[in-house]
Amino acid sequence: MIESNKVKKILYGGDYNPEQWPEEIWEEDMRLMKLAHIDVVTLNVFSWAALQPSEDTYCFEKLDKIMETVTRNGMKICLATSTGAHPAWMARKYPDILRTDFSGRKHKFGSRHNSCPNSPTYRKYAKRLAEKLAERYRSYDNIVAWHISNEYGGECYCENCERAFRLWLKNKYQTIDAVNEAWDTAFWGHTFYDFEDIVLPNILSEHFAPERTTFQGISLDYRRFNSESILDCFRLEYDTIHAITPEIPITTNLMGTYDALDYQMWAKYMDFISWDNYPAYNAAPEDTALRHDLMRSLKQGKPFALMEQTPSVTNWHPYNALKRPGVMRLWSYQAVAHGADTVMFFQIRRSIGACEKYHGAVIDHAGHENTRVFREVAALGEELDRIGDLTLGSRMKSKAAIVFDWDNWWATSYSAGPSVNLHYCDEIMNYYKAFCDLNIPVDLISVEDDLTGYSFVAAPLLYMVKPGHDEKIRRFVQEGGRFLTTFFSGYVDEHDLVTVGGYPGRLRDILGIWVEEEDALPEEAGNRFTYQGTAYPATLICDLLHTESARSLASYEQDFYAGMPALTRNAFGKGFAYYVATRSDSNFYRTFIGEICAEAGIFPLLDTPDCIEAAERINANGSFLFLLNHDAQTHEITLNRTGRDILTGTEYKEGDTLRLAGRDVAIIQTV
């Protein structure tokens, strides 16, 4: 959330790039934006080349005019720093700024995100530009946020990074002996004698494919280092701007489940979370909902900013289908339902050249308001004006949580086995979808987050158990919580070294089991188990486990391990711990998660047809039940509360039937 006394409603707007257009078009854009009820624009995202045409020359005259034009027309500004793409002269004069890719190739000037995060040149000039922008525009009282760079990402494997990585390792491990121990370099006689022996883990050294590495410890640490290196670039600009304009919140736009950067670490240094949402035309509603909830959870449930979405069509998916009528509005409200306090687009006016000239925009190439997309944008803007500040600052309240951890994601990706079809986010989604299907709010928390206030915590594929995390889980269950984890959990420590003595390692006493073997099933193979009279598939991985204090709830029915537990429950202190030893299907997850939730006193917000998503936000104005119909057909819902639909003004009583048209939305306010 952009926490500012300047913000009185859900901000509505998006990226505006008038520097790409002659000035005579700007006033027409202002007219059209007002017609669309747009009240905020993100400016200056990719202007570094124009702002600094040479090493010692800065030109702010055009940006001055843009800022004045937008301000004169009563709009708020999210001001970017332009450091997402460096100028051509900089690459020519200072080649250390250019990245080296995973294959060891030094890149030339081109594209974007092409700056080495450990380049002294990049850091020097990025900081200087941020400082000049903050100094120049500090007096504008309509700047509601600073937007640093743009969609940070990628990796670099150059000499700058290699030197910086060695320093990072010295700081972390102190001695080369500690490095060798953490990475188990005695294997294959890989021992390092000096920090200077360490080279970057890419295709020239440790890797034989992007996700296949001979030494997981090295590759895992490099992922951590790369994420922190890029974060340092963000923090450099953040600190510079914050010193000049401490009252203006600062962010950068994240990208949901993006694997290269540890967003949970990044969130600690961001004033508020913002992210860019670009689902495919056929994305399941829960796919997008998960990413919204992940972004919301990065700041302990504080509202976030939807910084970008397309009003109509993307241009980089395999199939760039149009958003059907109503879908833009539906997906915008889905973001609000899960915690967004802004609805913003990329972009306001459609570009005429380069790789995004066919990406959707509020103002199409036609250049006027007489388009379907513009009419839909304007209609949504009018609705958001009417809603005003009713939902602003409201939060979701969840008694259930799923543990999501970037280190676990990286470590399972690099793991030498057990299956090429094992993917961390897939297993997270299997459990998230169950909560979503049940209309039960759920947070996606880090291993550092406090578990107080939750009744049920699921940690699918908790492969890596970091120091202290098992103690946190142990206390949670002992004090009455419900905890669930799955196959391939508790195997390694924070260095990806196996915890010996039987899986699941540090979780063994909590779960009351030990795992002897794991059977990685090919795609054509499968097993099964029966739970409460219904048979369910067992696929991908089948753990062969032994109960200690746990009780078996279901057993495998095929192969040589028929009769061994597939599902267990362990009483531990005042609570219970569950182990799901295999992958199953959505029917099982929905049933099993629903039962644990009911046992923990967690119940659905509302019983709805499967295509109707329900979410709730709460603030001083009451509770707001969002009902989103992701189907093209009309469906009926029996309400369990009395309230008023803030979009239509219709009053409802508990037990009334609400008819929700295809791709329509209702927001029921209960005071």
JOVEN-V676995 format. One record per backbone hydrogen bond with DSSP energy under -1.0 kcal/mol. CO is the residue of the C=O (numbers start at 1). NH is the residue of the N-H. Records with the same first field share a line. If there is no record, write none. Layout:
BEGIN
CO: NH, NH
END
This chain:
BEGIN
1: 3
2: 4
4: 7
11: 343
12: 39, 40
13: 345
14: 42
15: 348
17: 20
18: 21
22: 25
23: 26
25: 29
26: 30
27: 31
28: 32
29: 33
30: 34
31: 35
32: 36
33: 38
34: 37
39: 76
40: 14
41: 78
42: 16
43: 80
47: 51
48: 52
51: 59
60: 64
61: 65
62: 66
63: 67
64: 68
65: 69
66: 70
67: 71
68: 72
69: 73
70: 75
71: 74
76: 41
77: 144, 145
78: 43
79: 147
84: 113
87: 91
88: 92
89: 93
90: 94
94: 97
95: 98
97: 116
99: 107
100: 157
101: 104
102: 203
105: 101
116: 119
119: 123
120: 124
121: 125
122: 126
123: 127
124: 128
125: 129
126: 130
127: 131
128: 132
129: 133
130: 134
131: 135
132: 136
133: 137
137: 140
140: 143
142: 77
145: 79
146: 251
147: 81
158: 162
159: 163
160: 164
161: 165
162: 166
163: 167
164: 168
165: 169
166: 170
167: 171
168: 172
169: 173
170: 174
173: 175
175: 179
176: 180
177: 181
178: 182
179: 183
180: 185
184: 187
185: 190
186: 189
187: 190
194: 197
195: 198
200: 202
202: 205, 207
206: 214
209: 212
212: 208, 209
215: 219
216: 220
217: 221
218: 222
219: 223
220: 224
221: 225
222: 226
223: 227
224: 228
225: 229
226: 230
227: 231
228: 232
229: 233
230: 234
231: 235
232: 236
233: 237
234: 238
235: 239
236: 240
237: 241
238: 242
239: 243
241: 244, 245
245: 248
249: 146
250: 271
251: 148
254: 276
256: 258
261: 263
262: 266
263: 267
266: 269
267: 270
273: 305
274: 254
275: 307, 308
280: 283
284: 287, 288
285: 289
286: 290
287: 291
288: 292
289: 293
290: 294
291: 295
292: 296
293: 297
296: 301
297: 300
299: 302
304: 341
305: 275, 307
308: 277
309: 346
312: 323
313: 360
319: 321
324: 327
326: 330
327: 331
328: 332
329: 333
330: 334
331: 335
332: 336
333: 337
334: 338
335: 340
336: 339
339: 304
341: 11
343: 13
345: 15
347: 362
348: 363
354: 357
356: 359
363: 350
364: 367
369: 371
371: 375
372: 376
373: 377
374: 378
375: 379
376: 380
377: 381
378: 382
379: 383
380: 384
381: 385
382: 386
383: 387
384: 388
387: 390
391: 394
395: 618
399: 455, 456
400: 443
401: 458
402: 445
405: 409
406: 410
407: 411
408: 412
409: 413
410: 414
411: 415
415: 417
419: 422
423: 427
424: 428
425: 429
426: 430
427: 431
428: 432
429: 433
431: 435
432: 436
433: 437
434: 438
435: 440
436: 439
439: 605
443: 402
445: 404
451: 454
455: 482
456: 401
457: 484
458: 403
461: 463
462: 490
463: 492
466: 469
468: 472
469: 473
470: 474
471: 475
472: 476
473: 477
474: 478
475: 479
476: 481
477: 480
478: 574
481: 576
482: 457
483: 578
484: 459
485: 580
491: 499
492: 465
493: 496
497: 493
502: 505
503: 515
504: 507
505: 508
507: 511
508: 512
512: 548, 550
514: 546
515: 503
517: 544
519: 542
522: 525
527: 538
528: 557
529: 536
531: 534
534: 531
536: 529
538: 527
539: 541, 583
540: 521
542: 519
544: 516, 517
546: 514
551: 569
554: 566, 567
556: 563
559: 562
561: 564
564: 556
566: 581
567: 553, 554
568: 579
569: 551
570: 577
572: 575
575: 572
576: 483
577: 570
578: 485
579: 568
580: 487
581: 543
583: 539
585: 589
586: 590
587: 591
588: 592
589: 593
590: 594
591: 595
592: 596
593: 597
594: 598
595: 599
596: 600
597: 602
598: 601
609: 612
611: 630
613: 628
615: 626
617: 624
618: 395
619: 622
622: 619
623: 670
624: 617
625: 668
626: 615
627: 666
628: 613
631: 663
635: 660
637: 658
639: 655
643: 652
644: 669
645: 649
650: 645
652: 643
653: 656
656: 639
658: 637
660: 635
661: 664
664: 629
666: 627
667: 646
668: 625
669: 644
670: 623
END
